Amino acid sequence: MRLKDKVAIITGSASGIGEATAIKFAAEGAKVVVCDVNQAGVDKVVAALVAGGADAVGFVVDVTKTDTIAAMVAAVKEKYNRIDVLVNNAGIVMDAQLFKMSEDQFDRVIDVNLKGVYNCTKAVVDTMIAQNSGVILNASSVVGVYGNFGQSNYAASKFGVIGFVKTWAKELGKKGIRANAVCPGFVATPILNDMPEKVIQAMEEKVPMRRLAQPSEIASVYAFLASDEASYINGAAIEVTGGLTL
């Protein structure tokens, strides 16, 4: 078990890639802290993990509200006495072309996807520094590297979280803390459920592997980066795209 007894906080883990990451981390022996704004989703994931024999707890956390983050971190430290991994997975999309994008659309995405990552990391970094160990993993996107039509806000946020890890790698590396980003391409998550089949087929055709990623495939990369097997990977932004950008 690559993550045996490591305490891992995963935001946005009630569904999609976050849920898959919680499942993978639990399978690798981690003590999993499930965080999301969706109470029912948190309860469902925690119940499934515990039923499978995992050590898991859940919290309703809004990454834009520092009081909910602080309460979660305090409870985790009281229960486990440490925090080994933070996966900043929570994120939203509110797409529009630049000339149609509202200020609210821009601000909301930046608040969740960028400021939320700052808020959560800020809340755990002192604990990691005191331990002289820790791993911070940010959910970026291929869009954060190459941009995308209609996603000025999302691209800026996902580019920004890469900037965070580049900076944190320099600041925190000497304190035993690694920071990396994962940049998925097209992933088969529930967000695609309402998309027309022809749109999904067009997405698949853009990928050399001719399929979308499964959430578990992204989760496996997070698990590797969180483990001691990745002990010299720091400040990286790893694309997991099936060759989409080739």
C-alpha positions, 0 to 999 in steps of 0.5 A, spaced: 500 500 500 503 506 497 499 511 502 499 506 508 496 511 514 497 517 510 492 522 512 489 525 505 484 531 504 481 531 498 476 537 496 471 536 491 471 529 492 463 527 492 463 525 485 467 525 478 475 525 479 475 527 486 471 521 488 475 516 484 481 519 488 478 518 494 477 511 492 484 510 490 487 513 496 483 508 500 485 502 496 492 504 497 491 505 505 490 512 506 486 515 511 481 519 507 478 526 508 472 527 503 470 534 502 465 537 498 459 542 498 454 536 497 452 533 503 449 527 500 455 526 496 460 526 502 455 522 506 455 517 500 462 516 498 464 516 506 459 510 507 462 506 501 469 507 503 468 505 510 464 499 508 470 497 504 474 497 510 477 504 509 478 509 515 474 515 512 471 521 514 467 527 511 466 534 511 461 539 508 467 544 505 466 550 501 473 552 499 471 559 498 469 560 505 475 559 510 471 558 516 469 551 513 476 550 511 478 551 518 473 547 522 475 541 517 482 542 518 482 543 526 477 536 526 482 532 522 488 534 526 484 533 532 483 526 530 489 524 526 494 529 529 497 530 522 496 532 515 500 528 509 496 530 503 492 535 500 489 534 493 486 541 491 480 538 486 474 542 487 473 546 481 467 549 477 466 551 470 462 557 467 463 558 460 462 564 455 466 567 450 470 573 452 465 578 450 459 575 453 462 573 459 459 576 465 463 579 471 460 574 476 462 568 471 469 570 471 469 572 479 466 565 481 470 561 477 476 564 480 474 564 487 473 557 487 478 554 482 484 559 484 482 562 491 479 556 493 486 552 492 490 558 496 485 558 501 485 550 502 493 550 502 494 556 506 490 552 512 494 546 512 501 549 510 503 550 517 501 543 519 506 540 514 511 545 515 511 543 523 511 535 520 517 537 515 513 533 510 507 533 506 504 533 499 500 538 495 497 536 489 493 541 484 488 539 479 489 543 473 487 542 466 490 541 459 486 548 458 491 551 463 496 549 459 494 551 452 487 555 453 480 553 450 475 557 446 470 560 451 474 559 457 477 565 459 476 564 466 477 557 467 484 557 463 486 563 467 484 559 474 488 552 471 494 556 469 494 560 476 494 553 480 500 551 476 503 557 478 502 556 485 505 549 485 511 552 481 512 557 487 510 552 492 515 547 490 521 553 491 518 555 497 517 549 501 521 544 498 527 545 503 521 544 508 520 537 506 514 539 502 512 537 495 507 541 490 505 538 483 499 539 478 495 534 474 493 536 467 487 532 465 484 532 458 478 529 456 475 525 462 468 521 462 465 524 468 458 526 470 459 533 467 458 530 460 452 526 462 448 531 458 452 532 452 450 530 445 453 523 443 456 526 437 459 531 441 463 526 446 464 522 439 468 528 436 472 529 443 474 522 442 476 523 435 481 528 437 485 523 442 490 519 439 487 513 443 480 514 441 477 515 448 476 519 454 480 518 460 476 514 466 476 518 472 480 512 476 486 513 471 487 521 473 486 518 480 492 513 479 496 519 477 494 523 484 496 516 488 503 516 485 504 523 486 502 523 493 506 517 494 514 516 496 515 513 489 514 520 487 519 523 492 523 527 487 518 530 483 516 537 485 514 543 481 511 539 475 505 539 471 503 533 469 499 532 463 494 526 463 491 527 456 492 520 452 496 524 447 490 530 446 495 535 445 500 532 440 
